[in-house]
Amino acid sequence: MSMRWINLVKDQQAHGDSGHDPAQLGQVFDAVRAELKVPEDFPPEVLAQAQAVSGASALPRRDETAVPFLTIDPPGSKDLDQAMHIERAGKGYRLRYAIADVPALVKPGGALDIEAFTRGQTIYAPDRWTPLYPERLSEDAASLLPHQVRPAFVWDMHLDSDGEGTSVDVYRAMVSSKSRLDYAEVQREVDSGTADERLNLLKEVGERRIILERARGGASLPMPEQEVKVDEDGNYAVAFRPPMAAEEWNVQISLLTGMAAAEMMLHAEVGILRTMPEPDHNAIQRFRRQARALGVTWPAEMLYGELLRSLDRTDPKHLALIHEATSLFRGAGYMPFDGGVPELTWHATVSAPYAHVTAPLRRLVDRFGLVVCESICRDVPVPDWVRHALPAIPEIMTASDHLAYAVERACTNAVEAAALRHRVGETFRGSVIDVTKNGGLVQISSPTILASVDGECSAGAHVTVRLIEADVARRSVRFQVVGGV
């Protein structure tokens, strides 16, 4: 969920408006959390353990605090999972990617561990987020905050001149981030020519990794963020913010690490992969109709990954299509294995085997993947507490993925209703994307909203529709077909 969205909603609530109750959306978000049973406050014993482990003594002996690591995150973030340092190494590169050492602080079977298994992951909503771990740990003791010494798993990778990995080692060490940046700062410094070598090399490596991704048929793009704006009359508007190039460079570093982790696990025949099947024919056809509805030409011979990369990220309609591309990537799951290689190892958007290991402060599974990989590299047995937990993780992560999606979808519906509620009765042009029992789904090109439509319709038809409902409390937007275009 977009940090920009969070800030805009907070600003609107702080300043109020002349047209609507500024607290209504916040009340709806609270209702969404209650309805979907999003976990609330942490139990006292969990908070007490988080406080106690902040001074844990079982920390790595290796000292890499002199390495000038930097972090890149959205503005205001405090749960900093990753820090990186890139330098030239001959004709290639040396990349050190430090990941927060959550296992150093969360002991198997303890209160923090048990609570994390009930949550699965951090759940984001426009006004706030519900963390996987208490803030004392996720935003302090385990977070790679600037100028603080923290335990980390360091992925020490060498890449050739094309950005292809040639070697990888994973070890635990104490690290200290020297710079805390956000994406806009990175982009601004690189574009203005004021960036230091670490950021220039991030761009260089990121662009080389994008070329490699295209060559293997991958389609892993940063999603556009949905922004909520409020005018002086208190009316809401929904728009999409194009992702910056710096965000994609950063994503490529994470993908590189996840691919290296998967390869390592498969070679050792133990671990847990993030898998995703190729989109089925119906999903592709539905997405083609959505592209046509938004005026996007999609040649029959072009793969969906190339289509997504060809879109103009400054065009609101193209951004909306990228955002809706998530409909292609359903069926994602987790594949644990211990002895032998599983039948399903592929991740369709990455177009390679892939594992989650870069966000342990926000996802349960990463904590276990990190320990597996460090054990493999150190040539020691994977701990029993990790092996015993692997079979249970897929169910927990799948349930939390569904919860995260449900919260995001419900909150988005509420915001879209708020943006449209002063336009009930107006007519719009749109295209039918899908047919349902009582009507279908219509893609409105301006504003770029996908919503339910009542009445007789057929997939792919261009229609004129009237907005008949925009109910914020019910999180409902509905249109009625009134004729063809």
N, C-alpha and C positions, 0 to 999 in steps of 0.2 A: 504494500500500500504506500502511496506517495507521501513522503514527508511534507512536500509542498501543499498537498491537500490538507494535511493535519494543520499546518500553520495558517492556511487561509480560513479554515473553519474556526479556529481559535480566535483569529483576528476579528472575524465577523461577530462572534459571540461577545468579544470584549467591547467592541464599539457600538453594538446594537444596530438597529435599522428602523426606518420609519414605516416600513410596509408589513413586516411579519414579525412574529415572535422569534427572537434570535436564539432562544433556548430550545425550540421545537426539535431541530435536528439532533441536538445532544440527547434529548429525551428519547427520540427514536433509536439512536445508537445504543442507549442503555437498554431499551426494550429488546433490541436484536440480541444483545449479549445475554440477557435473561432468558429469552425464548430458546436460544441455541445452547444454553447451559455452558457458556464460556466460563472457565474457572475464575473465581474472584480472588480475594486476598489469600496470601500464603498462610498456612497454619503456623502457630507460634513456634512449634518445634523446628520447622523448616527455616524460619527467620533466625532462630537462635543458632542453628548449625551454620547458616550462611555467615553470620557474624563471627562464629568461632573459627571457621576454616580460613578466614582472611589472613591469619597469621600462621598458616600451615608450614611445617618444617620440612616435609618430604619434597623438596624442590630440586630441579636439575643442578648438577655441579658445573656443567659446561657454561661458560660465560661468553655471550656474544653481544654484550651491551654496548660495545664500541661500534658495532655495525650501524650505520645511519639509516635505520628502517624508517619508513613513512607509512601513514595510513590514509586511505581515501574513502570517505563515507558521506552520506547525505548530511547537510548542515544540522547541527544539534545532536547528532547521534553520540551516544556514550557507550553502547554495547559494541565495542570494536573488536571484531573477530580476527582481522587480518592486518598484517603489516608486511611491506615488501621492500626489497633492495635489489636493484638490477645494475650490473656493471659489465663492461666488456671483458671477454676472456678469449684472447686470440682473435680469430675471425668470427667467433660467436659471442655468446653471452653466458654470464652466471647470474641466476635468479635465486635469491633466498626469499622464501615466502613463509613468514611466521604466523602460526595459527594459535589462538588462545588455548592454553593447556588446561582445559576444564577438568580432565581426569585427575590433575594434581590436587584439585580442591573438592571434587565431588566423589566421595567414597562409595564403593558398591554396597548396596543394602542400607545406606544411611537415609536420613529423612530427605535430603536434597535429591538423592537418586530416586527414591520412591515417588516423590512428588513430580519429578521430571517425567517419569513413566506415565503418570496420569495426564500430563499436559501434552507431551509430544513435541510441541514447537511454540514459538511466540506467535500470538494471534494479533493481527493489525486491524485497526478500525480508523476512520478519519480523525477522530478526536484523541485517541490514545491507543496504546497497545498493552496486551496482557502478556508479560514475559514468561519464558520458560523457567528461568531462575530468578530469585530475588535480586533486586537492584544492587544490594550490597555486594553481590558476586558478579552479576552480568554487566553492571555499569561501573564497577570499581575494582574489586580484588582480582578478577580474571580478565578484565578488559585491557586491551593494549593501548592504554591512554598515553598521551605524550609525556616524555620525561619521567616515566615511572618504570621501575624494573619489574618485569612480569615473566612467569614461566610460559614457554611456548613450544610447540612442535615446529621445528624448522625444516621446511622442504628445500633442500639444497639441490638445485637443478642446473644442468648445463645444457645449452641449446646451441645448435649449429647456426650458420649464417642465415638460413632460411627460417629460423625459429622453431625447428623441429628438435624435440628433446633427445639428448644422447645419453644422459645418465641422471640418476636421481638418488638421493639419500634422504632419510628422515631421522632426525634426532631431536632430543629434548635439550633445551638451553634456556638460560635467562637472557631476555632481550629488553631493549629500551627504544621505543619509537622516538625519533628526534623531530618529526614533523607531522602535524595533523592537518590534512587538506580535505576540501570537498571537491566534487566533480567540477563545479564552475571555476574554482580557483585553478585546478589543474589545466582545464581547457584554456582559460585566460592566459596563463603563464606560457603554455606551449604555443598558442597562437601569436602572442606578442613577442616571442623570442627571448623571454626573460627566465624560462624554465632552466633548472639545473639538469645535470646529465641524467639523474635518476628518472626525471619525468620525460626527457627526450627519449631515453631508452624504453620507457614504458610505451610511448607512442610507436617507436620502431618495432619493438617486439609484438605489440598488439596488432599492428598492421600486417606483420608477417604471419601471425597466427590466424588472422582473418582470411588471408589468401589460402592458407592450408585448410581452413574450415570449408571454404568454397570448393576446393579441389576434392574433398572427401564427401561433399554433398550435405554438410551440416546447415542448420537453420536456427542457431541459437542467437536471437537478437534481444537486446534489452527492450522491455516493453515500455511504450509511452506511458507517462503518468497522467492520471486524470486530475485535473485541477478544478476547483470550485471557486467561482468569483461572485461577489455580491456587489450590485450597483448601489447608487445613492438612494434609490427608492426601495431597497431591500429585496430586489429580485435576484434570484440565483441563476447562474449560467454555468454550464459544464463544458470544458474544453480539454484538449489533450496537449501535454507538453512533450515536444520531441526529445528523445534521449540525446545526450551529447556524445561526441566521438570518444571522449575520455571515459565515459561509462562502459563503452564497448571494449576499449583497451583493457580496462579493469576486469571485465567479465572474462576476457580471453585468458587472463592469468589464472583465474579460478577454474576455468574449464581445463586448462592445461594440467593443473594439479589434480583435478578429479579424474581425468583420463589416466594420468600416471598412477593414481591410487588403484583404479580398476585393473590396470595391467598387472600391477604388483600383486593384487589379491588373486587374480586368475592364475598367475604363475605359481603362487603358493597354495592355491586351492582352498582358501579360507577368506571369508569377508562378507560384505553385503553391497550389492550393486543397486544403483538407481536405473531402472529400465523403463522403456517407453516403446510401444509398437508403432509401426508406420501408420499414418491415418488411413482409415478405410475409404472406400469409394464414395459412400454417402456423405462423409464429412468433407471430402474434397469438392464434391458437387455443390454442397451447401455453401462452402466458402467461395466457390466460383460465382454463385448467384449474388453473394454479398459483395464481391468485387465489382460485378457489373452494376449493382445498385448504387455503388459509390463512384461509378464512372472510371473504374480502373480496368485497363486492358490487360488480359492475362492470356498470352499465346498458349495454344494447346501443348506445345512442346516444352514449355518452360516449367521446371520443377518449382514447387511451392517455396523452397528455400531461396531460390534466385528471385522469385517474384517479390518476396518480402524485402530482400536486399535492394531491389530496384525502386522501391517506393520512395516518394519524396517526403522526408520527415518534417518538412515545414508546411505541408499541406494537411489541413485538419481531417479531410476525408481519408487520406492515405494513413494518417496516424490512427484513425478509428479502425481501419482495416487491420493494421498491425496488432492493435489491441485485441480485436476479435479473433486473431489467429490462434489464440489459446484453444479455440474449439477444435483445432486440428490435433491437438496434443493431449488427447484424453487416453486413459488406460495406463497412465504411468504407475509404476509400482516399485517395490523393493524386493530384491532376490538375495536371500542369505544362503550361504553354502559353507560346508565344512567337510572337506574330503571330496575330490572330484570337482568338475566344472559344471555349472548349471546349463540347461538347454537354452534358456533365454539370457543373453548377456547384453543385448543391444539397447542403445538409447537413440531414438530416431532423430531428435533435434540436434544432438551432438554428432550423430552418425559415427558412433564409436562406443565401446564400453565406457561406463562412467560411474563414479561413486561420489557420494556427498562426504566431504571431509573438511570444508573450509568455513563452516558456520556453526561451531559447537555451542556458542552462546544462544543460538536461536533454534537449533534443531537437535533433537535427541540423538539421531542416528550418527551424526558426525563424530560424536565423542567416541563411539565404538570403532568407527572406521579409522580414526587417527591412531588408536592403540594397536589395531591390527597392522597397519602399515609400519609403525615404528618398531613393532616386534619383528616383522619380517626383515627390515633393514638391519636390525641389531642381531639377527639370527638367534632369537630366543623364542620359546613357545608363546603363542598367543595366550594371555591369561584365561583361566577357566571362567572367570566372571564375564568375560567378553563372549566366549564361545557359548556359554549357557544362555546368554541374553539374545544372541542373534536371531533365533527362530521367532521370538516374540515381537521384535521390532517392526516388521512389516505391518502387522495389524494396527499397532499403535500409531505409526506414521501415517498410514492410509486414513485412519479415523481423524487424525489431526489435520491432514490435508483437506479432507472434506469439510471439516469445521471452518478452517481458514477461508476456503472458497465460499462457503455459505455466508459467513460474516461479510466478506468483501462484496458478494453479490447483493445481499440485503441492504447494505449501506449505500451501495451505488444506486440501487433502485430508489431509495429514499431521496438521495440527492437529485436524481433525475426528475423525480416527482416535484421536488421543491423548485427546480429550474423551470418546470412547465406549468405549474399550477395557475399562473396568471394568464395562461393561453388556452384554457379549456374552451372548446367551441370553435377554435380556429381549424382550418384545413391545411394539410401538408401533402407533399408528394413523397412517395416512397416506393419501395419494391418489396415484394413478398419473398422472404428468404426461406421460409419453411411453412408447411401446412400442419395444423393441429386439429383436434377433434372439433373445436368450435370456431376455428378461424385460422390464424397463423401467426407468424412473426414478421413484422415489417421493419425494414431498415429505412429510417428517415435520414436523408442526406444533410439536411440543415434544419435544426441542430442534428449532430451525428448521434442518433439514439436508436437502439434496437429494442422494440417493445411488442407487446401482444396486440393483435388486431382482431376484431370481431367481424363476422360476415363471410360470405363466400369468396374464396380467393384461391389462386393456384400458384405454385412455386414459380418464381421468376417473373410474375406479372407486375407491371407498373400500375400503381393505383393512387387514387386520391383518397386520403383518410381524414377523418375528423377526430380531434382529441376529445374523448368523452369522459376521461377520468385522469386526474393527477393527484393522488391522495398520499400525502407524505406519511401520515401515521400508518397507513396500510402498506406503504412502500409499493404502490401500484400505479402504473401508467398504462392506459388502454386507449386504443384507437378503434374507430368504426370505419369500414370501407364505405365510401359514398360514390365511387365510380372509378373508371379507368382513367389513365393519363392521356 
